[in-house]
Amino acid sequence: MYETEISTTTLTSAVLPNEITAPFSVNDKSITHRSLIAWEEHCTECTMPSCFSTCEYYTPRSDLKCRRFEDGIVGVSLPNGITSHLMKITFRKWGKLEGRGTTQLFPLSQALQKERMDVRLSALQHSMPIPYGLNILGARIRRKFKEPKRQTAPDSTTLQPNCFIIECYNPSANLITVSVTMRPTAVANKVQFQHFMELEPGYNFVCLPLESITRFIDLKEDFLIQLQPQPDMPGLVLYFGAVDFAINQDLQAQAPAAPAGTASPKPKKIKCVVWDLDNTLWSGTLIEDGEAKLVLNEEAVKLIKNLDERGILNSIASKNNAEEALAVLKKYDLEDYFLYPDISWGPKSLALERIATRLNIGIDTFAFIDDQPFERAEVSETLPGVLCFDVTEIDTILNNPAFDVPVSKESKGRRHLYKDQIEREEAEGASEGDYEKFLISCNLQLTAAPLSEQSLDRVYELAQRTNQMNFSGNRYSRDALSSIMENPDLATYVLSCQDRFGDYGVIGFSIVRISDATMQDLMFSCRIQSKRVDHAFLTHVIRKFHQPGKQAFKVEYKESPKNTPSAQIFSDMGFIETDKDDQKSILSYPDDVELPTNNIVTVNQK
């Protein structure tokens, strides 16, 4: 159910190609009940109403909220589907689909009836000659009426969902990643559920078991559900069908079978191939023949590199001595191709499950290559979703549609993203619980440079997006930033950061009034939270501007619910409140407080 009271454009299914609507037009017998979540367009960086006057992307809708989808949510009627209408969405910058969660279920026929009635009521409302102000009020009342009531504990007669389903048609030729986030509305509760679904070109049906969600959040509490492209992709077009809690009798995470004459759903795609070693990656048995007698399987190596180019990950499940096996891989310069290799003496099905957990991807997206019929049978029977291949099939594996995935710059770099994360995990583990020791080993480098034409766009974006670590609450327009750049009394700092794992890019911005040594702005991206980068920068500017007995260094701080936890940095550094009004507090750095020693972050001033 979408916001028909605002999104007034409705299309018939006849205007769309059959390949788009046909896969949705299946009265799937496995889905017997579903919820009626009211979906609306929203902004990932919303700070309304203050952002309405400062953000250049603000485009008012009929209810004066911000338009984040081109043409809003466009309804496309659907004759025989799980839902009555598709939601055609063309994302603008920072756009996301958001709804207030509800697990109240309706039989499929009743849910469809309610949705169609909602569309008719909306059409009637918009056709009536109602004054503009009353029309806005009417839309808000209808929208509020559609929002679910507060969740309550179910009684023995209340039907409960067993999954959350997402239907989506991706009309592009590329694999699209969309995050599904469910989070409690209570600010204090930071625990949330998040799943990154990869949408293949064509029709997609995603079924998330309820247990995977309730491990993280209590669905009896108020919560929000948000769907957002990753990364932000202005201009992206997606068609959503049912996006709801449901009862799925089969609980199969695949598209429902289409009737004769309709487009067939895309087959599942493999995300990771797990390799055996002995008589698979090489000829011979390491523990019996020794390293010297092994012969590398060049066809296997060729396939591993081809998979890597496609963004398909590789790993290992081998019964061997881990140290010896890894030494052979290193000898052949193959060690870096394998993520989380599981070299042990237990069942290979358990090894695959451990690899899937570490990679955080579904086991039904795995393939397994082994020369032994016993090992393939053990994996196949224990994990029926895994595709198993004999080593003799290597030459034909890429002909399988499950390996036909789009190749892009992002897919080619997928292994390196995982490798960077593994390095971070290993480094943190090596610190033996000493977090400061771990940070020192990261070799954090902070560079501070004046605001320039080259950095203005990124700083503008940072000023609009940053909430948790924005200590002034200011939202600067591009023109305002240009004026600041030309003001000789304002020292500006564009902050970028990198460590031994990679480059974080621009992560902060600050403005200091030179005349009275007052920091009027300080904002950081959450990417550097808990890395002591903020402490290092404050130490840097205090050392530059604070003159004991002559001029105190001060900070203008405007408290908000989102920045309060991060503002602990000021008390950590020794600042005290010396003035306050309705707008802000003035925090001063005392003369008798010794600057902390910074041995974690190196600050470079340009």
ROLO-630815 format. One record per residue (C-alpha): x, y, z; residue in three letters; residue number from 0. Coordinates in steps of 0.2 Angstrom, whole numbers, plus 5000, padded with zeros to 4 digits. Example, Ala and Ser with C-alpha at 12.3 -4.5 7.8 and 13.67 -1.06 7.14 Angstrom:
2
> u  v  w  code  pos
> 5062  4978  5039  ALA  0;
> 5068  4995  5036  SER  1;
# end
This chain:
606
> u  v  w  code  pos
> 5000  5000  5000  MET  0;
> 5008  5016  4994  TYR  1;
> 5004  5035  4998  GLU  2;
> 4990  5037  4986  THR  3;
> 4984  5053  4994  GLU  4;
> 5000  5061  4988  ILE  5;
> 5006  5051  4973  SER  6;
> 4992  5053  4962  THR  7;
> 4999  5046  4946  THR  8;
> 4992  5029  4942  THR  9;
> 4996  5018  4926  LEU  10;
> 4987  5003  4920  THR  11;
> 4997  4987  4917  SER  12;
> 4994  4989  4898  ALA  13;
> 5007  5003  4897  VAL  14;
> 5021  4992  4903  LEU  15;
> 5030  4978  4893  PRO  16;
> 5023  4961  4897  ASN  17;
> 5040  4955  4904  GLU  18;
> 5038  4968  4918  ILE  19;
> 5021  4964  4924  THR  20;
> 5019  4945  4920  ALA  21;
> 5030  4939  4934  PRO  22;
> 5020  4948  4947  PHE  23;
> 5004  4943  4940  SER  24;
> 5004  4926  4948  VAL  25;
> 4992  4922  4962  ASN  26;
> 5005  4913  4972  ASP  27;
> 4997  4899  4982  LYS  28;
> 5011  4899  4994  SER  29;
> 5007  4917  5001  ILE  30;
> 4991  4916  5010  THR  31;
> 4991  4931  5021  HIS  32;
> 5001  4948  5020  ARG  33;
> 5002  4964  5030  SER  34;
> 4997  4982  5023  LEU  35;
> 5012  4993  5026  ILE  36;
> 5010  5011  5020  ALA  37;
> 5025  5015  5010  TRP  38;
> 5031  5033  5007  GLU  39;
> 5046  5042  4999  GLU  40;
> 5058  5049  5012  HIS  41;
> 5076  5056  5013  CYS  42;
> 5091  5047  5020  THR  43;
> 5097  5064  5027  GLU  44;
> 5081  5071  5033  CYS  45;
> 5082  5085  5046  THR  46;
> 5065  5093  5042  MET  47;
> 5060  5107  5043  PRO  48;
> 5077  5115  5044  SER  49;
> 5084  5106  5028  CYS  50;
> 5070  5113  5018  PHE  51;
> 5078  5130  5018  SER  52;
> 5097  5125  5016  THR  53;
> 5096  5109  5005  CYS  54;
> 5097  5112  4986  GLU  55;
> 5089  5096  4983  TYR  56;
> 5073  5101  4992  TYR  57;
> 5058  5100  4980  THR  58;
> 5041  5102  4989  PRO  59;
> 5027  5090  4986  ARG  60;
> 5008  5095  4988  SER  61;
> 5009  5092  5007  ASP  62;
> 5026  5102  5007  LEU  63;
> 5037  5088  5012  LYS  64;
> 5052  5084  5001  CYS  65;
> 5050  5075  4984  ARG  66;
> 5063  5061  4984  ARG  67;
> 5057  5051  4970  PHE  68;
> 5054  5058  4952  GLU  69;
> 5035  5059  4950  ASP  70;
> 5033  5052  4967  GLY  71;
> 5027  5034  4969  ILE  72;
> 5019  5029  4952  VAL  73;
> 5005  5016  4954  GLY  74;
> 5004  5003  4941  VAL  75;
> 4988  4992  4942  SER  76;
> 4991  4973  4943  LEU  77;
> 4977  4961  4939  PRO  78;
> 4983  4945  4947  ASN  79;
> 4996  4948  4960  GLY  80;
> 5001  4947  4978  ILE  81;
> 4998  4966  4978  THR  82;
> 4985  4976  4969  SER  83;
> 4998  4989  4962  HIS  84;
> 5016  4990  4958  LEU  85;
> 5026  5004  4964  MET  86;
> 5036  5012  4950  LYS  87;
> 5050  5022  4959  ILE  88;
> 5063  5033  4951  THR  89;
> 5076  5037  4965  PHE  90;
> 5082  5055  4967  ARG  91;
> 5098  5059  4977  LYS  92;
> 5096  5052  4995  TRP  93;
> 5079  5045  4991  GLY  94;
> 5073  5029  5001  LYS  95;
> 5057  5020  5003  LEU  96;
> 5051  5020  5021  GLU  97;
> 5036  5013  5030  GLY  98;
> 5030  5011  5048  ARG  99;
> 5031  4992  5052  GLY  100;
> 5016  4981  5056  THR  101;
> 5014  4963  5057  THR  102;
> 4995  4963  5057  GLN  103;
> 4990  4951  5043  LEU  104;
> 4975  4950  5031  PHE  105;
> 4970  4936  5019  PRO  106;
> 4977  4939  5002  LEU  107;
> 4959  4943  4995  SER  108;
> 4955  4956  5009  GLN  109;
> 4972  4964  5007  ALA  110;
> 4969  4967  4989  LEU  111;
> 4952  4974  4992  GLN  112;
> 4958  4986  5004  LYS  113;
> 4972  4992  4993  GLU  114;
> 4960  4995  4978  ARG  115;
> 4948  5004  4989  MET  116;
> 4962  5016  4995  ASP  117;
> 4966  5020  4977  VAL  118;
> 4948  5024  4973  ARG  119;
> 4946  5035  4988  LEU  120;
> 4962  5044  4983  SER  121;
> 4955  5047  4966  ALA  122;
> 4938  5053  4973  LEU  123;
> 4947  5065  4985  GLN  124;
> 4958  5073  4971  HIS  125;
> 4943  5075  4960  SER  126;
> 4933  5086  4972  MET  127;
> 4935  5105  4972  PRO  128;
> 4943  5106  4989  ILE  129;
> 4953  5122  4994  PRO  130;
> 4972  5119  4994  TYR  131;
> 4974  5120  5013  GLY  132;
> 4960  5108  5016  LEU  133;
> 4967  5096  5003  ASN  134;
> 4983  5095  5012  ILE  135;
> 4974  5092  5028  LEU  136;
> 4964  5079  5021  GLY  137;
> 4979  5070  5014  ALA  138;
> 4988  5070  5030  ARG  139;
> 4972  5063  5039  ILE  140;
> 4971  5049  5027  ARG  141;
> 4990  5046  5028  ARG  142;
> 4988  5045  5047  LYS  143;
> 4973  5034  5046  PHE  144;
> 4983  5021  5036  LYS  145;
> 4998  5020  5048  GLU  146;
> 4997  5005  5058  PRO  147;
> 4993  5006  5077  LYS  148;
> 5006  5002  5090  ARG  149;
> 5011  4984  5089  GLN  150;
> 5004  4973  5103  THR  151;
> 5008  4956  5110  ALA  152;
> 4998  4943  5100  PRO  153;
> 4986  4932  5108  ASP  154;
> 4983  4913  5104  SER  155;
> 4971  4917  5090  THR  156;
> 4982  4930  5081  THR  157;
> 4990  4925  5065  LEU  158;
> 5008  4929  5064  GLN  159;
> 5019  4930  5049  PRO  160;
> 5034  4919  5046  ASN  161;
> 5043  4930  5034  CYS  162;
> 5046  4947  5026  PHE  163;
> 5044  4946  5007  ILE  164;
> 5050  4959  4993  ILE  165;
> 5045  4958  4975  GLU  166;
> 5055  4969  4963  CYS  167;
> 5058  4971  4945  TYR  168;
> 5075  4978  4940  ASN  169;
> 5074  4984  4922  PRO  170;
> 5092  4988  4921  SER  171;
> 5106  4977  4914  ALA  172;
> 5116  4978  4931  ASN  173;
> 5115  4970  4948  LEU  174;
> 5108  4982  4960  ILE  175;
> 5111  4981  4979  THR  176;
> 5097  4988  4990  VAL  177;
> 5098  4988  5009  SER  178;
> 5083  4982  5019  VAL  179;
> 5084  4990  5037  THR  180;
> 5072  4988  5051  MET  181;
> 5075  4999  5066  ARG  182;
> 5065  5003  5082  PRO  183;
> 5059  5021  5082  THR  184;
> 5066  5023  5100  ALA  185;
> 5081  5034  5099  VAL  186;
> 5090  5025  5113  ALA  187;
> 5089  5008  5105  ASN  188;
> 5102  5007  5091  LYS  189;
> 5100  4988  5088  VAL  190;
> 5093  4986  5070  GLN  191;
> 5091  4972  5057  PHE  192;
> 5099  4975  5040  GLN  193;
> 5100  4964  5025  HIS  194;
> 5108  4968  5008  PHE  195;
> 5099  4961  4994  MET  196;
> 5106  4960  4977  GLU  197;
> 5093  4962  4963  LEU  198;
> 5097  4953  4947  GLU  199;
> 5091  4961  4931  PRO  200;
> 5073  4956  4929  GLY  201;
> 5061  4949  4942  TYR  202;
> 5066  4946  4960  ASN  203;
> 5057  4937  4974  PHE  204;
> 5066  4939  4991  VAL  205;
> 5059  4930  5007  CYS  206;
> 5068  4934  5023  LEU  207;
> 5063  4921  5037  PRO  208;
> 5055  4930  5052  LEU  209;
> 5068  4922  5064  GLU  210;
> 5082  4931  5055  SER  211;
> 5073  4948  5059  ILE  212;
> 5067  4945  5077  THR  213;
> 5085  4940  5083  ARG  214;
> 5088  4959  5082  PHE  215;
> 5072  4969  5085  ILE  216;
> 5056  4966  5094  ASP  217;
> 5042  4967  5081  LEU  218;
> 5029  4971  5095  LYS  219;
> 5038  4988  5097  GLU  220;
> 5036  5003  5085  ASP  221;
> 5048  5001  5071  PHE  222;
> 5052  5008  5054  LEU  223;
> 5057  4998  5038  ILE  224;
> 5068  5007  5025  GLN  225;
> 5074  5001  5007  LEU  226;
> 5088  5011  5000  GLN  227;
> 5100  5008  4985  PRO  228;
> 5118  5005  4989  GLN  229;
> 5127  5016  4985  PRO  230;
> 5115  5031  4982  ASP  231;
> 5110  5030  4964  MET  232;
> 5100  5045  4957  PRO  233;
> 5090  5040  4942  GLY  234;
> 5088  5022  4947  LEU  235;
> 5071  5014  4942  VAL  236;
> 5064  5000  4951  LEU  237;
> 5047  4992  4951  TYR  238;
> 5041  4985  4968  PHE  239;
> 5027  4973  4971  GLY  240;
> 5023  4966  4988  ALA  241;
> 5034  4972  5001  VAL  242;
> 5026  4966  5017  ASP  243;
> 5026  4953  5031  PHE  244;
> 5018  4937  5025  ALA  245;
> 5014  4919  5028  ILE  246;
> 5023  4909  5015  ASN  247;
> 5018  4891  5016  GLN  248;
> 5034  4885  5007  ASP  249;
> 5047  4898  5014  LEU  250;
> 5057  4896  4998  GLN  251;
> 5068  4911  4995  ALA  252;
> 5065  4910  4976  GLN  253;
> 5052  4917  4964  ALA  254;
> 5035  4909  4962  PRO  255;
> 5033  4898  4946  ALA  256;
> 5025  4908  4932  ALA  257;
> 5011  4900  4922  PRO  258;
> 5013  4895  4904  ALA  259;
> 5016  4910  4892  GLY  260;
> 5023  4922  4906  THR  261;
> 5041  4927  4908  ALA  262;
> 5051  4915  4919  SER  263;
> 5060  4921  4934  PRO  264;
> 5079  4923  4934  LYS  265;
> 5088  4908  4941  PRO  266;
> 5098  4910  4957  LYS  267;
> 5116  4917  4955  LYS  268;
> 5131  4910  4963  ILE  269;
> 5141  4922  4974  LYS  270;
> 5154  4910  4981  CYS  271;
> 5163  4895  4975  VAL  272;
> 5171  4883  4988  VAL  273;
> 5185  4873  4982  TRP  274;
> 5193  4856  4988  ASP  275;
> 5212  4855  4986  LEU  276;
> 5218  4837  4984  ASP  277;
> 5215  4831  4966  ASN  278;
> 5205  4846  4963  THR  279;
> 5215  4862  4964  LEU  280;
> 5230  4851  4961  TRP  281;
> 5234  4833  4956  SER  282;
> 5240  4823  4971  GLY  283;
> 5237  4822  4990  THR  284;
> 5247  4834  5000  LEU  285;
> 5248  4824  5016  ILE  286;
> 5254  4808  5007  GLU  287;
> 5263  4814  4991  ASP  288;
> 5271  4830  4999  GLY  289;
> 5272  4847  4991  GLU  290;
> 5285  4842  4978  ALA  291;
> 5275  4830  4969  LYS  292;
> 5259  4841  4967  LEU  293;
> 5254  4847  4950  VAL  294;
> 5244  4863  4949  LEU  295;
> 5227  4861  4940  ASN  296;
> 5229  4875  4927  GLU  297;
> 5211  4874  4922  GLU  298;
> 5205  4876  4940  ALA  299;
> 5217  4892  4941  VAL  300;
> 5210  4899  4925  LYS  301;
> 5192  4897  4932  LEU  302;
> 5196  4904  4949  ILE  303;
> 5203  4920  4941  LYS  304;
> 5188  4921  4929  ASN  305;
> 5176  4920  4944  LEU  306;
> 5186  4933  4953  ASP  307;
> 5184  4945  4938  GLU  308;
> 5165  4942  4938  ARG  309;
> 5164  4947  4957  GLY  310;
> 5161  4929  4962  ILE  311;
> 5171  4925  4978  LEU  312;
> 5182  4909  4980  ASN  313;
> 5185  4900  4996  SER  314;
> 5192  4883  5002  ILE  315;
> 5185  4868  5011  ALA  316;
> 5198  4855  5012  SER  317;
> 5203  4840  5024  LYS  318;
> 5221  4844  5026  ASN  319;
> 5234  4852  5038  ASN  320;
> 5230  4870  5037  ALA  321;
> 5248  4877  5038  GLU  322;
> 5255  4865  5025  GLU  323;
> 5240  4869  5013  ALA  324;
> 5241  4887  5015  LEU  325;
> 5260  4887  5011  ALA  326;
> 5257  4878  4995  VAL  327;
> 5244  4891  4990  LEU  328;
> 5256  4905  4994  LYS  329;
> 5269  4896  4983  LYS  330;
> 5258  4897  4968  TYR  331;
> 5253  4915  4972  ASP  332;
> 5235  4909  4975  LEU  333;
> 5232  4913  4993  GLU  334;
> 5225  4930  4990  ASP  335;
> 5211  4923  4979  TYR  336;
> 5203  4913  4994  PHE  337;
> 5192  4921  5008  LEU  338;
> 5190  4913  5024  TYR  339;
> 5198  4896  5019  PRO  340;
> 5192  4882  5030  ASP  341;
> 5205  4869  5031  ILE  342;
> 5201  4856  5044  SER  343;
> 5196  4838  5047  TRP  344;
> 5177  4840  5050  GLY  345;
> 5162  4838  5038  PRO  346;
> 5163  4849  5023  LYS  347;
> 5145  4854  5025  SER  348;
> 5150  4862  5042  LEU  349;
> 5165  4871  5033  ALA  350;
> 5153  4878  5020  LEU  351;
> 5141  4885  5034  GLU  352;
> 5156  4893  5043  ARG  353;
> 5162  4901  5027  ILE  354;
> 5144  4908  5023  ALA  355;
> 5143  4915  5041  THR  356;
> 5159  4924  5039  ARG  357;
> 5155  4931  5022  LEU  358;
> 5137  4935  5028  ASN  359;
> 5129  4928  5012  ILE  360;
> 5116  4915  5010  GLY  361;
> 5122  4897  5009  ILE  362;
> 5110  4894  4994  ASP  363;
> 5121  4906  4984  THR  364;
> 5136  4894  4985  PHE  365;
> 5144  4881  4974  ALA  366;
> 5156  4867  4979  PHE  367;
> 5169  4858  4968  ILE  368;
> 5176  4842  4974  ASP  369;
> 5183  4826  4966  ASP  370;
> 5176  4814  4979  GLN  371;
> 5158  4808  4976  PRO  372;
> 5156  4805  4995  PHE  373;
> 5160  4824  4999  GLU  374;
> 5149  4830  4986  ARG  375;
> 5134  4819  4992  ALA  376;
> 5137  4824  5010  GLU  377;
> 5136  4843  5006  VAL  378;
> 5122  4840  4994  SER  379;
> 5111  4831  5006  GLU  380;
> 5115  4842  5021  THR  381;
> 5114  4858  5011  LEU  382;
> 5102  4855  4997  PRO  383;
> 5104  4873  4991  GLY  384;
> 5122  4872  4987  VAL  385;
> 5127  4867  4969  LEU  386;
> 5139  4853  4968  CYS  387;
> 5151  4850  4954  PHE  388;
> 5164  4836  4950  ASP  389;
> 5182  4843  4946  VAL  390;
> 5179  4835  4929  THR  391;
> 5165  4848  4925  GLU  392;
> 5177  4863  4927  ILE  393;
> 5177  4867  4908  ASP  394;
> 5158  4868  4908  THR  395;
> 5154  4877  4924  ILE  396;
> 5153  4894  4917  LEU  397;
> 5140  4888  4904  ASN  398;
> 5128  4886  4919  ASN  399;
> 5116  4901  4920  PRO  400;
> 5120  4903  4939  ALA  401;
> 5137  4910  4935  PHE  402;
> 5131  4922  4922  ASP  403;
> 5132  4938  4932  VAL  404;
> 5135  4956  4926  PRO  405;
> 5153  4962  4926  VAL  406;
> 5156  4979  4933  SER  407;
> 5170  4989  4941  LYS  408;
> 5162  4986  4958  GLU  409;
> 5161  4967  4955  SER  410;
> 5179  4966  4950  LYS  411;
> 5184  4974  4966  GLY  412;
> 5172  4964  4977  ARG  413;
> 5186  4952  4984  ARG  414;
> 5197  4967  4989  HIS  415;
> 5183  4974  4999  LEU  416;
> 5182  4958  5009  TYR  417;
> 5200  4957  5010  LYS  418;
> 5201  4974  5018  ASP  419;
> 5188  4969  5031  GLN  420;
> 5197  4953  5035  ILE  421;
> 5213  4963  5038  GLU  422;
> 5204  4974  5050  ARG  423;
> 5197  4960  5059  GLU  424;
> 5214  4951  5060  GLU  425;
> 5222  4967  5066  ALA  426;
> 5209  4970  5079  GLU  427;
> 5211  4952  5085  GLY  428;
> 5230  4954  5086  ALA  429;
> 5228  4968  5098  SER  430;
> 5222  4956  5111  GLU  431;
> 5208  4967  5117  GLY  432;
> 5219  4982  5118  ASP  433;
> 5209  4994  5107  TYR  434;
> 5221  5008  5108  GLU  435;
> 5235  4996  5102  LYS  436;
> 5224  4992  5087  PHE  437;
> 5221  5010  5083  LEU  438;
> 5240  5014  5083  ILE  439;
> 5243  4999  5072  SER  440;
> 5231  5006  5059  CYS  441;
> 5243  5021  5055  ASN  442;
> 5228  5034  5055  LEU  443;
> 5233  5050  5045  GLN  444;
> 5222  5065  5046  LEU  445;
> 5225  5079  5033  THR  446;
> 5217  5097  5036  ALA  447;
> 5216  5108  5021  ALA  448;
> 5207  5125  5018  PRO  449;
> 5190  5125  5009  LEU  450;
> 5193  5126  4991  SER  451;
> 5182  5125  4975  GLU  452;
> 5188  5108  4973  GLN  453;
> 5182  5102  4990  SER  454;
> 5166  5113  4990  LEU  455;
> 5154  5100  4983  ASP  456;
> 5159  5087  4996  ARG  457;
> 5159  5099  5010  VAL  458;
> 5141  5104  5005  TYR  459;
> 5136  5086  5005  GLU  460;
> 5144  5083  5022  LEU  461;
> 5135  5098  5029  ALA  462;
> 5118  5092  5023  GLN  463;
> 5120  5074  5028  ARG  464;
> 5129  5074  5045  THR  465;
> 5118  5073  5060  ASN  466;
> 5126  5063  5074  GLN  467;
> 5143  5072  5074  MET  468;
> 5137  5089  5068  ASN  469;
> 5139  5100  5084  PHE  470;
> 5132  5117  5077  SER  471;
> 5117  5110  5067  GLY  472;
> 5121  5122  5053  ASN  473;
> 5116  5117  5035  ARG  474;
> 5126  5128  5023  TYR  475;
> 5120  5131  5005  SER  476;
> 5134  5131  4992  ARG  477;
> 5133  5150  4991  ASP  478;
> 5135  5152  5010  ALA  479;
> 5151  5140  5009  LEU  480;
> 5158  5151  4995  SER  481;
> 5156  5166  5006  SER  482;
> 5164  5158  5020  ILE  483;
> 5179  5153  5009  MET  484;
> 5182  5171  5005  GLU  485;
> 5180  5178  5023  ASN  486;
> 5198  5182  5029  PRO  487;
> 5192  5180  5047  ASP  488;
> 5187  5162  5045  LEU  489;
> 5199  5148  5046  ALA  490;
> 5192  5133  5037  THR  491;
> 5197  5115  5038  TYR  492;
> 5192  5101  5026  VAL  493;
> 5197  5085  5034  LEU  494;
> 5202  5069  5025  SER  495;
> 5208  5053  5033  CYS  496;
> 5216  5037  5028  GLN  497;
> 5223  5022  5037  ASP  498;
> 5234  5006  5032  ARG  499;
> 5218  4998  5025  PHE  500;
> 5212  5012  5013  GLY  501;
> 5206  5030  5011  ASP  502;
> 5191  5036  5019  TYR  503;
> 5190  5052  5009  GLY  504;
> 5183  5069  5016  VAL  505;
> 5176  5065  5033  ILE  506;
> 5175  5082  5042  GLY  507;
> 5174  5100  5041  PHE  508;
> 5177  5114  5053  SER  509;
> 5176  5133  5054  ILE  510;
> 5186  5144  5067  VAL  511;
> 5184  5163  5069  ARG  512;
> 5201  5169  5070  ILE  513;
> 5197  5186  5079  SER  514;
> 5190  5178  5095  ASP  515;
> 5197  5160  5093  ALA  516;
> 5180  5152  5092  THR  517;
> 5175  5136  5083  MET  518;
> 5158  5140  5076  GLN  519;
> 5157  5123  5066  ASP  520;
> 5163  5106  5068  LEU  521;
> 5156  5091  5059  MET  522;
> 5162  5073  5056  PHE  523;
> 5156  5058  5046  SER  524;
> 5151  5043  5057  CYS  525;
> 5164  5033  5047  ARG  526;
> 5178  5039  5059  ILE  527;
> 5168  5038  5075  GLN  528;
> 5178  5029  5089  SER  529;
> 5194  5031  5079  LYS  530;
> 5200  5046  5090  ARG  531;
> 5201  5057  5074  VAL  532;
> 5190  5070  5082  ASP  533;
> 5201  5071  5097  HIS  534;
> 5216  5073  5087  ALA  535;
> 5209  5087  5077  PHE  536;
> 5203  5096  5092  LEU  537;
> 5220  5094  5100  THR  538;
> 5227  5102  5084  HIS  539;
> 5217  5117  5084  VAL  540;
> 5218  5120  5103  ILE  541;
> 5236  5120  5101  ARG  542;
> 5235  5133  5087  LYS  543;
> 5222  5145  5094  PHE  544;
> 5223  5143  5113  HIS  545;
> 5234  5156  5122  GLN  546;
> 5234  5153  5141  PRO  547;
> 5230  5169  5151  GLY  548;
> 5227  5179  5135  LYS  549;
> 5214  5171  5124  GLN  550;
> 5203  5155  5128  ALA  551;
> 5199  5144  5114  PHE  552;
> 5180  5142  5113  LYS  553;
> 5167  5131  5104  VAL  554;
> 5149  5135  5099  GLU  555;
> 5139  5120  5103  TYR  556;
> 5120  5117  5099  LYS  557;
> 5113  5102  5107  GLU  558;
> 5102  5090  5098  SER  559;
> 5095  5072  5102  PRO  560;
> 5106  5065  5088  LYS  561;
> 5123  5074  5093  ASN  562;
> 5122  5072  5112  THR  563;
> 5131  5056  5113  PRO  564;
> 5145  5061  5102  SER  565;
> 5147  5078  5111  ALA  566;
> 5155  5068  5125  GLN  567;
> 5171  5072  5116  ILE  568;
> 5171  5090  5123  PHE  569;
> 5170  5084  5142  SER  570;
> 5183  5071  5137  ASP  571;
> 5195  5085  5131  MET  572;
> 5191  5096  5147  GLY  573;
> 5180  5109  5140  PHE  574;
> 5168  5118  5152  ILE  575;
> 5152  5128  5148  GLU  576;
> 5155  5146  5151  THR  577;
> 5139  5153  5143  ASP  578;
> 5122  5148  5136  LYS  579;
> 5107  5155  5128  ASP  580;
> 5091  5148  5119  ASP  581;
> 5101  5144  5103  GLN  582;
> 5118  5137  5109  LYS  583;
> 5131  5134  5123  SER  584;
> 5148  5141  5123  ILE  585;
> 5162  5129  5129  LEU  586;
> 5179  5135  5134  SER  587;
> 5195  5126  5135  TYR  588;
> 5203  5130  5153  PRO  589;
> 5220  5136  5155  ASP  590;
> 5224  5123  5168  ASP  591;
> 5220  5108  5158  VAL  592;
> 5234  5099  5150  GLU  593;
> 5232  5094  5132  LEU  594;
> 5231  5075  5130  PRO  595;
> 5245  5066  5121  THR  596;
> 5240  5060  5104  ASN  597;
> 5250  5045  5098  ASN  598;
> 5236  5037  5088  ILE  599;
> 5232  5050  5074  VAL  600;
> 5245  5060  5064  THR  601;
> 5238  5077  5059  VAL  602;
> 5245  5085  5043  ASN  603;
> 5241  5103  5040  GLN  604;
> 5241  5110  5022  LYS  605;
# end
